[in-house]
Amino acid sequence: MFDNKKILVFGMARSGYAVSKFLSNHTNSILVVDEKEQDYEKVKELNELGVEVAITKNPEELLDKTYDVIVKNPGIPREHALLKKAKRYQIPVLNEMEIAYAYLPKGVKIIGVTGSNGKTTTVTIIYEFLKEQGLPVHLAGNIGIPLTEIMDSIQAGDLLVLEISDHQLYDLYQLKTDVSVVTNLSEVHLDFHGSFEKYLKAKQRIFQNHTEKEIAVLNLDNEYVLKISKKIPSQKLYFSDDSEKADAYIKNGYLYYHHEPMIELSDIRVHGIHNYENIMCAMLVGNLYGVTKETMKKVLNDFGGVEHRLEFVDRIEEKEFYNDSKSTNNESTIIALQSFVQPVVLILGGLDRGQSFEELKGSLEHVSQVIALGETKEKIKTFCDEMNLDCVLVDTIEDAVRAGFDLANPNDVILLSPACASWDMYPSFEARGEEFKTCVENLKKERE
């Protein structure tokens, strides 16, 4: 517990704001520091709760040895001067989720989901399965809902579905899940972790504190998932695209569970192998908590996907716009491209993490044009030149939408699937996706 502790919250954003409000009920010594200007109304609200807020380019200067704990935003790198200073002072560095975990009511069952891709879709389907079955369930985490934001609604014995990123796992120590799900793993976020091995070690923390009583839901087809789960004590459930050795797999147009057909693929609104894998994860979790086949069918028949994940935006003069802003790495963009058979005008680019786009080579069969933006646009142009693929450079999402419309033919797809993080231009992939949708909406009004 953190009652009456002296706490420094590093990085406001949504999670910092939420954890500061939550902790104000448990201690009267909280300082929030950030390097960027923050919303005046939120700062005012925190001040009224007795929380001090400081905006400074040198936040490390505000840290001294009297602080008991630092709560940091998951995206802040460990190399930051403030965190190095905290290490010298031997001050624990935690995150918002770890704080919330300390105050959860007894008997709450936690389902934690991580992976390189598919986390948000998977937690959403798990949540919908459990809710439709009539179970008391809550959804929080990296999906954009800080756990401290919903603590008042969680009761003893409830179910809690958490999306947990590698950034969050890095600063989790006490959290123990009852069920841990790993959707897949690929080489992403190397800028944050420094190496793929360190990234895998962060992901492996989803199993920390597990015993033989806890359960792991794992991708049998992914070598890295198998690698990090090889020595864990947990009970293991597997899903696979085609292996009948798994607990859930695809065969003859059905999703199978323990060699029995559970759900016909034609009953599922969202399509693509990646979506079927996400559903198999949810199916395995749902079965653990008594979700019936009928409940699953109903949910999947209604489920049209998640915002910013291959989201259909609109159709303008027979040209379709799709928002896949959540695709922040090559593998996710490859999955998006595999979902279309018609020609695609691909909007690509964003934060430069030193990544290469070579992985995309085998997935460009249907790409007729590339529109590049962000820090990586010159790198993308060079890549496209090597592939003899036309590439247009733009400065804004609005420019990209207009260029995409001009370049596309009727029945073509204009796809925003950047394969890059958004932070060079936007605070989040959600903000980037919303901007894209707004620009499409404005273009449609102009063309009417």
N, C-alpha and C positions, 0 to 999 in steps of 0.2 A: 504494500500500500504506500501511497505517496502523501498521506495526510500530514499537514504542517511542515512539508519539505520546502526548501528554497529551490525553485525550478526555473531554468532558462529554456524557453521554447525557441528553437532556431529555425526560422522559415515559417511565415504565416500561412499563406495559401489557405485552402479549405480545411486541410487536416490540422494545421497549426491553430487556426481560428477555433475549430471545434474542440480540440484538446484543451485549449486555454480556457474556454467557457466551462468545460467539464471540470477541470482542475480548480477553478475558482470556488467551487463548492467544498473543496477539500483542503485548500491552503490559501493563505493571504499574501504569499510571496512568489509572484510569477512575473517574469520579464520576458516579453516577446521581442525578438530582434529579427530584422530583415534588412536586406540591402536595397530593396526596391520600395517605392512609394506604395501605400496600401489604401484601400477604400476607406474614406473618411468616416462613414457611418459605422463600419465594423470596428475601426479603431476606437471610436467614441463609445460604442457598446462595451468593448473590453475594458476601457478606462472606468466606465460606470460600475463594472463588476470588480474593480480593484486591481485590474491587470495593467501593468505598465507596458507600453509599446515604444520601441526605439527603432528608428530608421537610420542606418549608418552604413557607410562603405567599409568600415573597419569594426565589425561586430565583435571580433576577438578581444578588443580593448575593454569590452564591458564584462568579460568573464573573469571572475576571481575564484579563489579557493573556497569561498563560503557556500558555493552552490552545491546542492546534493545530487542533482541529476540534470541532464540535458535531454530534451525531447526534440529530435531533429526531423525535418522534412526528409522523406525517403530519397529524394533526388539529389540531395546535397552530397558531393563527393567527400570521402574520408580525408582527402588531402587538404581540405579547407583549414585555414590558419586557426579558426576557433576550435575545430575538432582536434587538431594536433595539440593545442594548448590544453584541452580537456583531458587528453590522454596523459600529458605530463602531470597534470594535477590529480590524475586517477579518479576523475568524475565519470560515472556511468553515462553512456550515450544510448538512449532508447528511442523508440518511435511511438507514434500515437496509438497504434494497435496494441503494443505491449502495455501501455498505460491502461487502456480500456480492459484488457484481459485481467488485470489485477483486481478489477471491481465487478467482474461478471458474477451474477447470482450462481449459487451452487446448482450442479446438475445440468447446466447448459451443454448441449452436444454440438461440437464444432466440426463443420465440414470445410476443410481448407483446400482451395484449388490454385495450383500454379502451373506454369508452362510457358513456352516461348510464344505460342499462339493459341487462340481458342478459349482463353480463360473466361472472358466476359460472357461469351455465348454459353459456355458450360455452366457457370454459376447461375446464370439467368434461367436456364432450363431446369436445373436442380431445384432452384427456388420455386419455380412455377409448378413443378411436379408435387413438391411437398405441400405447397399452399393449396393446390387444387384437391389434394387428398384430405384437406381439412386439418393439417398439422400446424401447430404454432411455430412459425418460421420467420427468420429475419435475414436480410441481405445487406452486406456491407463490405468495406475494404477498398481495393484498388479500382473497383467499379465506379468510384466517384462518391461513395457514401462513407465518410469516416465512421468508425465503430463508436467513437465517443459521442457522435451526433445522435445515435439511436439508443443509447444505454437505458434511457428512462422507460422504453417500451419492452425491454427484455425481462422475462420472468424466469424463475427457477424451472428447469426442465425443458425450456424451449430449445428449438433447433436454430443454429446460426450458420449461415453459408457465407464464407469469406473468400473473396478473390485476393490473393496474396502475390505481389510481384517480387522479383529477386531483390529489388531495392529495399522492400519492406522486410523480407526474410533476413537480410543482412544485419538488421538491428533487433531481431526477435530472439529472446533467450528462454523465457519461461513459457511462452505460448505452447499449448499442447492440443493438437487436433485429435478428434476421435476417428475421423476419416480424412486421409490426405490423397488428393487427386493430382496427378501430373499428366497433362494433356499431351505434351511433346516437348522436345528440347532441340534447339539449333543454335548456331553461333551468332548471338546478338548481345547488345549491351557491353561489348568488349571495352568501350571507352570508359565505362564506369568501373568495371572490375579489373581491367588490366590484362586479363587472359581468359581463355575459355575455361580452363581448369578452375579458376576462382569463381567464374559464373556458375559452374556446375556445383561447386561447394556451397554457394549461396542457395541454390535450388534444393540441395540435399537437406537443408535445414527445415524443410516442410515436414520431415520425418523425426525431427529432434524430439526427445522426450517420449517417443513411441516405445511401447512394450509389445509383447505378443498379443495383447488384448485389442490394440488399435488396428485399423485397416488401411491399406494403401491400394488405390485404384491406379493402374499403370498401363502405359502404351506398350504392348508386346512388340510392336514393329519398330520402335525407336531405340537404337543402340545406347544412346546417352541416358535415356530413362532407365533402361536395364542396368546401366553402369552405376548410377547413383543409388539404386535401390537394392543392389546385389546383397549387401550385408545387413540390411535393416531387419529388426525382429518382427515387424508388423505382419499380419495376415495379408496376403496379396491376392488381388483380383485383377485380371487382365482383360483388355479389349484389343481387337485386331481387325484390320480390314478384311482378312481372309483366312487366318489360321484358326482351325477348329479346336486347337489346344487352349484357346482363350476362353474366358467366361462369357464374353460377348463378342460377336463377330458378324460379318455380312455374308449372306449366302442366298443365292436364288431370289434376289429382290426383297429379302427380309433382313431385319436385325434379329439375330438369334441371342438367346440367353440360356446358357447351360443346355445347348443342343435342341432347344425348342424355339420355333419362330415366335417372336414377340410382336414385332411391328413391321407392317409392310411399308416399303419405301414410298409407295404411291400415296400413303396416308400422311406423309410428312411434307409440309409446305416448303421448307428450305431444302436445298439440294446441294450436292457436292460431297466428296469423300470427307473433307474437313468437317462439314456439319454432321455427317453421320458419326464420325469419331467423337465429336462433342456430345452427341445424343447418347452414344453408348456409355460414355462416362456417367452421364446423368442417369441412365437406365440402371447401371450397376449400383449407384448410390441410392436411387429410388427404391430398388428392391430391398436394400438393407433396412429401410424404414417403412416397408409395407405398402408402397405405392402400387396400385393395381395396374394391370395392362390397359384397362379401360380409361383410367385417369391419364396415363401416358399418351394414349391415342388422342384423347380430347385436347390435351395441351399442345401436342405436336401438330394437330390439324389447325390450330389457331395461331401457332407461333410463326411469325413472319420474319424473324431475325432481330438483330440488335442494332440500334442506331450507330452509324459510322462504321459498320461492318458489312460491306457489300450491300449497302442500303439503296434501294431504288429511290431516286429523287423525283424525276419527272421525265416526260417525253415532249420534246419540242420539234415540230415538223418532222416527225418520224425518227428523231435521233434521241437515244436514251441516255440519261445521265445517272451514274452510280457513284455514291459516296462511300469510299473505303478508307477514310482518313485514319482509321485505327491501324492500318498496315504500316508499321514503322520499321520493317525489316524486309529483306529480300524474300524470305520464305513465305511470309504472309502475302506479299504481292504476287508471288508465283501461284499461290492457292487461288487468289482472286482471278488471275488471268485464265486459269484452268476452268473457270466457271462459265466462260463464254466461247461460243463457236463462231459468232459473227465478228467482223472487223472491229478492232478496239483502238481508239485514240487514247493513249495512256498519259496521264499527268503524273509526273515523277519528280521527286526531289524534296529536300528539306535540310535539316541539320547535318553537317558534315562530321561524322564520327570516325573518319578515316576508313570507311567501308568501301568495298569494291562492289560493282554491279555485275560482275562476271557470272554470278549464279543465275541471273535472269536469262542468259543466252538461250537456254533450251525451252523457254516459255514464251517466246516472242512471235510464234507462228501466226497468230491472229492480230498482232499489233501492226497497224498501218502507219501510225505516226506517234512520235513521242513529244510531249510538251514538258520542258524542264524548268524548274524554278528553285529558289532557295540557294543555300550555300553550296549545294552539290551540283548545280546546273551545268557548270563548265565540265565537270567530271563526267556527267551524264552525256553531254554533247560529244565528248571524246569517245565514250563507249559506243554511242550510236553511230558515229562515223566509222568506227571499226566494224560495225555490224551492217553497214550500208543501209541504215535506217534513218529516215528523215526526222530531224529534231529541231523544234522551235524553242528558243529561249524567251522566257517572260519574267516579269518582276513580281506580279501579284496573282492571287487566285482569280480575281476578276478577269485579268488578261488571259489566264489559262482557260477559263470557261468560254470566253468569247472566241479564242483561237481554236478550242476544241470543236465548238459549234461550226465554225467556218471550214475546218479541215474534214469534218465527218461527212459521210454520205448518208442518205436515208437508210434507216435500219441499222446503222452503226451504233456502237456504244462509246460514250465519253466517260472514262473511268478515272476518278481520283484514287490512286493507290500508290502513295508516295515512296514506299520502301525506306522512309527516313522519319525520324522524329520531327516534331513541329517547332521545337523551341527556338529555332533561328528567326521565326516570324510570328509564332503564336505561343501563348502560355500552355496550350494543351492540344492534343489531337482533336478533342471535342470542339474547341474554338475554331480550328482549321476546317473541320467538317461543317460547322454551322455557317461559316463564311462562304464555303462552297455552295451550300444549299441556298443561301440568300442570293448569291450571284446568279444561280440558275433560275430562281424565282423572278428576279429582276429582268433577266433576259427574256423569259417567257412573256412577261407583261409587255415588253417592248415589241415582241414579234406578233402579238395578238392584233 
